[in-house]
Each structure stands twice: as structure tokens, then as C-alpha cells.
Amino acid sequence: YVDDAHGSRVLGKGAGTIKHFGLSDKVDFQIGRLSKAIGVIGGYVAGKQNLIDWLNVRSRPFLFSTALTPADAAACMRSIEILMESTELH
């Protein structure tokens, strides 16, 4: 896995460390923070569906955590849209 807390939206034309180094087919999952370049709160895990399903059932931090508020989720989505529209990293 890759902890991309500091690479998301900065490296790989904004797609992160995995994209930057061409490792998409070699990494099972990526984790990152929504509080760094996204500028809001929270974090994410991205990966293959079967691994995400397993984490949803087995991960104690997931089971005993609180979801983002709708306002925080909307702010994250809008921040990502703005970053994707930007041409500065392309």
C-alpha cells in the first residue's frame, strides 16, 4: 500500500505518488488525508473492491469512527473539482 498523505493532488499531475511513479498496477490500495491539499477534514482508502469490502468489515478504526458530515463531504467534493479543473499540475 501507499500512504499518500503528502502526494495527493501534488504529484502525478495531481493524482498522487502512485500515478507519478507509474505504480497503479503494483499497489493494492492507497490511503490519504483530505486535510492536506484538499483542505477539509478526514481521509480515504482507495483500492480494489474486494479489499475495500474486507476493510469495511474488519477494520476497527472504520467500525468505531464517525462519518464525514454532509457539509464536509460536499466541501471535499468541491475542492477536488476545483483542483481537477486547474491546469497548473498538467
C-alpha positions, 0 to 999 in steps of 0.5 A: 500500500501507499500512504499518500498523505503528502502526494495527493493532488501534488504529484502525478499531475495531481493524482498522487505518488502512485500515478507519478511513479507509474505504480497503479498496477503494483499497489493494492490500495492507497490511503490519504488525508483530505486535510492536506491539499484538499483542505477539509477534514478526514481521509480515504482508502482507495483500492480494489473492491474486494479489499475495500469490502474486507476493510469495511468489515474488519477494520476497527478504526472504520467500525468505531469512527464517525462519518464525514458530515454532509457539509464536509463531504460536499466541501471535499467534493468541491475542492477536488473539482476545483483542483481537477479543473486547474491546469497548473499540475498538467 
